[in-house]
Structure formats: C-alpha cells, structure tokens
Amino acid sequence: MSKKMEKKYIPLAEFFQSATQNEITLTYEAIENIMGQALPNAAYLNLSWWKKTKPPLTHYQSWFNANYNVIDVQLGQSVTFSRLKQIGNDENEIDENTQTSIIRPIETEDARSFIRLQEQIYAQSEFEYYEPNVQHLTVQVIRKQMAEWRKFKKHTILLCIVNGEFAGYSRINGHKEQRLQHAATMRIGVLEKYENTGIGTALLENSIKWAKQNGVERLEAVIMSHNGRAITLFEKQNFTIEGKKKHSVKIDNNYYDEVIYSKLIN
C-alpha cells in the first residue's frame, strides 16, 4: 500500500489535478511557489528524486496521481511534465496556452513573495490605499503576523498562483474581541496582467469558503465608489450595500467616496 502523500506536496497535487496541458514546464521557483515550501536538497542534486515512482517517498504522487510523468529535468532550473495518453482523449480539445492556477493559504516561506506581490499591485492599481514602498513591510513582520493568525484562526491571506507565479491575494482580517469574532473584513488584489481572467471571482469564492470553515459569519468589504470592477465582483456574490463614506479617500487632491459592502455567511 502506498504511503500517504506528505502535506507539503498537497498544493502541488491540486495544481496538477487542475491542469489540462499535455506538457508543462515549471521552474524550480515556480514549483516552490505552488507548494509554499522549499524543495529538498535531493531535488536539486539528484535526477532520481524526480524520476522515482515508488514509495517510501511519495512526492511523485502529486503529479503521478494526476496522470503526469516527468520527462525532462534541468537540475536546479526546471522540470517538464507530460500527460500520459488516454484512450479517447482528443488532443485538439486541449489548449496548450491554458493557465493552471491554485488558491491556498499563505505559508511562512511566502512572506517575501507576498510583499513583492502586494507592492506590484500597489504600483499598478488606482484603487489601493497605499502607494508603493510606504508600508515598509519586512519578512519578519509578516511571519510574526502569521504566528498570531494561527492562534486566533480569524485572519488569513489566500494566495492565487498561476503556473507558478503569484497573481493575486485575498486578505481576511478578523477580530480578537469576543463580541466581534463572528465578523471579518477583506480586501482582494490582483496583478494587472491577470485582471479579467476570473482570478478575482475565484479569490472571493475561496474567501467565503474559508469564512464558513473558520466560524466567520459576516464578511465586510470597503470599496472605492469608482472601482466598478470590484463592485460588480462583490455584488455578483450577493454582497449588499450598507452605506457610503463621503470623501473618505483623497488621491492627488481628488476626493472619492467609499461603499461599505457585507455578506452574511450561512
């Protein structure tokens, strides 16, 4: 009987279960981004680590169970996976340009990449509250926050990773106060190149799912009133308007209102 797959390889397994390409080449960095963990030294040093298909080590199941094999390894650089042929499979129906994505909670090893992602979104979006390089976040600060989140289980960051690249996030902030622990606020950020690809919808849906699983009964979001894309996104998920904050944001001497949205989680 095969051993149970190690927990750290589960995000990689989810990636391959979602994949539709006949062939996928991923850099080592992309694989580690998907996992949220560093690959072991053996993956950098030994071709056999990638080629094995038997226990006791079970990392291979993350792609083998999704019907992929390793066909090429450039040690320390990249790995190419190929889908095994299936009877009745019409290769013409598979778009080789398909982007495979996963959404998972942030891991300790993601701290630096998350800071970089957030700064990129700040630089690209006119709807963010911070300008680039003003928060001065550090890896240590993010990791300290994550340690606190694990205690209270009312905070998280969900990361969307597309073909091994960080593409967007949803940040959910709960409350320590007993009488407020049923509620949380959230913000979603997506890189410009991935806008209009469904990532925002996927992040919001996964945020609602996370809220249900962690005892959050009320989700709130505050959105600038001229951010039509975000308003459409939240209204499609049945968030309702609770009010408006007049002239609450000032950008380049222009005032903008904010709309308060909420959704009660069943």
C-alpha positions in Angstrom: 0.0 0.0 0.0 1.3 3.4 -0.9 2.2 5.8 1.9 0.1 8.9 2.4 1.4 11.9 0.5 3.3 14.4 2.6 1.3 17.5 3.5 3.6 20.0 1.9 3.1 18.4 -1.6 -0.7 18.7 -1.5 -0.8 22.1 -3.2 1.3 20.7 -6.0 -1.1 17.8 -6.3 -4.0 20.3 -6.5 -2.2 22.1 -9.3 -1.8 19.0 -11.4 -5.3 17.9 -10.8 -6.4 21.2 -12.3 -4.0 21.2 -15.2 -5.2 20.4 -18.7 -2.0 20.9 -20.7 -0.4 17.9 -22.4 3.0 19.3 -21.3 4.0 21.7 -18.6 7.5 23.1 -17.8 7.9 24.6 -14.4 11.0 26.3 -12.9 12.1 25.2 -9.5 11.0 28.6 -8.2 7.5 28.1 -9.7 7.2 24.7 -8.1 8.2 26.1 -4.7 5.7 29.0 -5.2 3.0 26.4 -5.8 4.0 24.5 -2.7 4.7 27.4 -0.4 7.7 25.3 0.7 11.3 24.8 -0.4 12.1 21.6 -2.3 14.5 19.3 -0.5 18.2 19.3 -1.4 17.8 15.9 -3.2 15.5 17.6 -5.8 18.4 20.0 -6.7 21.1 17.3 -6.7 19.6 14.0 -8.0 17.7 13.2 -11.1 16.4 10.1 -9.4 14.4 12.2 -7.0 12.2 13.3 -9.9 12.1 10.0 -11.8 11.1 7.7 -8.9 7.5 6.3 -8.9 7.6 4.1 -5.8 7.4 4.5 -2.0 8.7 5.2 0.6 8.9 8.8 -0.6 5.6 9.9 -2.0 6.2 13.3 -3.5 5.8 11.8 -7.0 2.2 11.2 -6.3 1.5 14.9 -6.6 1.8 14.6 -10.4 1.6 10.9 -11.0 -1.9 10.7 -9.5 -3.0 13.3 -12.0 -1.6 11.2 -14.9 1.6 13.2 -15.4 5.1 11.9 -15.8 8.5 13.7 -15.5 10.1 13.7 -19.0 12.9 16.2 -18.5 14.9 17.7 -15.6 17.3 20.5 -15.7 18.7 20.2 -12.2 18.2 23.4 -10.2 16.4 25.1 -13.1 13.3 23.4 -14.4 11.2 20.3 -14.7 9.0 19.2 -17.6 5.9 17.1 -17.0 3.9 15.2 -19.7 0.4 13.9 -19.5 0.1 10.2 -20.1 -2.0 9.4 -23.2 -5.6 8.3 -22.6 -7.9 6.3 -24.9 -10.5 8.6 -26.4 -8.6 11.8 -25.4 -8.9 14.4 -28.2 -5.6 16.3 -28.0 -7.2 19.0 -30.2 -9.5 19.9 -27.4 -6.6 20.8 -25.1 -5.4 24.4 -25.2 -1.6 24.3 -24.5 -1.8 28.0 -23.5 -4.1 27.2 -20.6 -3.0 28.8 -17.4 -3.4 26.5 -14.4 -4.0 28.1 -11.0 -4.4 27.2 -7.4 -5.5 29.2 -4.4 -4.0 28.3 -1.0 -3.4 29.9 2.4 -0.1 31.8 2.8 2.9 29.8 4.2 5.9 31.1 6.1 8.1 30.7 3.1 5.8 33.0 1.1 6.4 36.1 3.1 9.0 37.7 0.8 7.0 36.9 -2.3 3.8 38.2 -0.8 5.4 41.6 0.0 6.7 41.8 -3.6 3.2 40.9 -5.0 1.5 43.5 -2.8 3.9 46.2 -3.8 3.4 45.3 -7.5 -0.4 45.6 -7.1 0.0 48.9 -5.3 2.1 50.3 -8.2 -0.4 49.1 -10.8 -3.8 49.9 -9.3 -5.5 53.2 -8.7 -7.8 51.7 -6.2 -5.3 50.8 -3.5 -4.9 52.8 -0.2 -1.2 52.6 -0.1 1.4 53.9 -2.6 4.4 51.6 -3.3 7.1 51.3 -0.6 5.3 53.2 2.1 4.4 50.3 4.4 8.0 49.1 4.8 6.9 45.6 5.5 9.5 43.0 6.2 9.7 39.2 6.1 9.9 39.2 9.9 6.8 41.3 10.3 4.7 39.1 8.0 5.9 36.0 9.7 5.1 37.4 13.1 1.6 38.3 11.9 1.2 34.7 10.6 2.1 33.3 14.0 -0.6 35.4 15.6 -3.1 34.3 12.9 -2.6 30.7 13.7 -3.5 31.3 17.3 -6.8 33.1 16.6 -7.8 31.4 13.3 -9.7 34.5 12.2 -7.1 36.0 9.9 -5.5 34.7 6.7 -4.1 35.6 3.3 -5.2 33.4 0.4 -2.7 33.4 -2.5 -3.6 32.7 -6.1 -0.7 31.2 -8.0 -0.9 30.9 -11.8 1.6 28.5 -13.5 3.9 29.1 -10.5 3.6 32.9 -10.5 1.9 34.8 -7.7 -1.0 36.5 -9.3 -3.3 37.9 -6.6 -4.4 37.6 -3.0 -7.3 38.0 -0.6 -6.6 39.3 2.8 -9.1 38.5 5.6 -8.8 40.3 8.9 -10.9 39.1 11.8 -11.1 40.4 15.4 -9.7 39.3 18.7 -12.6 40.8 20.7 -15.1 38.1 21.7 -18.1 40.1 20.6 -16.6 40.8 17.1 -15.1 37.4 16.3 -18.1 36.5 14.1 -17.1 39.2 11.6 -14.1 39.9 9.4 -13.1 42.5 6.7 -11.4 41.5 3.4 -9.5 43.0 0.5 -8.7 41.5 -2.8 -5.8 42.4 -5.0 -4.9 41.1 -8.5 -2.0 41.8 -10.7 -3.0 43.9 -13.8 -1.9 41.2 -16.2 -4.4 38.7 -14.6 -7.4 41.0 -14.5 -10.5 39.8 -16.3 -9.3 36.2 -16.0 -11.6 35.0 -13.2 -9.0 35.2 -10.5 -10.9 37.9 -8.5 -14.0 35.7 -8.6 -12.0 32.6 -7.5 -10.4 34.5 -4.7 -13.7 35.8 -3.4 -15.4 32.4 -3.6 -12.5 30.8 -1.7 -12.6 33.6 0.9 -16.3 32.9 1.5 -15.5 29.2 1.8 -12.7 29.9 4.3 -15.0 32.1 6.3 -17.5 29.3 6.6 -14.8 26.9 7.7 -13.5 29.2 10.3 -16.6 30.4 12.0 -16.8 33.8 10.3 -20.5 34.7 9.9 -20.2 38.2 8.4 -17.7 39.4 5.7 -17.3 43.0 5.1 -15.5 45.0 2.3 -15.0 48.7 1.8 -14.6 49.6 -1.9 -13.9 53.0 -3.6 -17.1 54.0 -5.3 -15.4 54.4 -8.7 -14.0 50.9 -8.6 -16.6 49.4 -10.9 -14.9 46.1 -11.4 -14.7 45.3 -7.7 -18.3 46.5 -7.1 -19.5 44.1 -9.8 -17.5 41.3 -8.4 -18.9 41.6 -4.9 -22.5 42.2 -6.0 -22.4 39.0 -8.1 -21.5 37.2 -4.9 -24.6 38.7 -3.2 -22.8 41.3 -1.1 -25.1 44.1 -0.3 -24.5 47.9 0.3 -24.8 49.0 3.9 -23.7 52.6 3.4 -21.4 55.2 1.8 -18.5 57.1 3.3 -18.3 60.6 1.7 -14.9 61.9 0.6 -13.2 59.2 2.7 -10.2 58.9 0.3 -8.1 61.7 -1.1 -5.8 60.9 -4.1 -4.0 63.7 -5.9 -6.3 66.3 -4.4 -9.4 64.4 -5.6 -11.9 63.1 -3.2 -13.5 59.7 -3.5 -16.4 58.0 -1.7 -16.3 54.5 -0.3 -19.1 52.0 -0.4 -19.5 49.5 2.5 -20.5 46.0 1.5 -21.3 43.0 3.6 -22.5 39.4 3.3 -23.9 37.2 6.0 -22.4 33.7 5.8 -24.8 30.8 6.3 
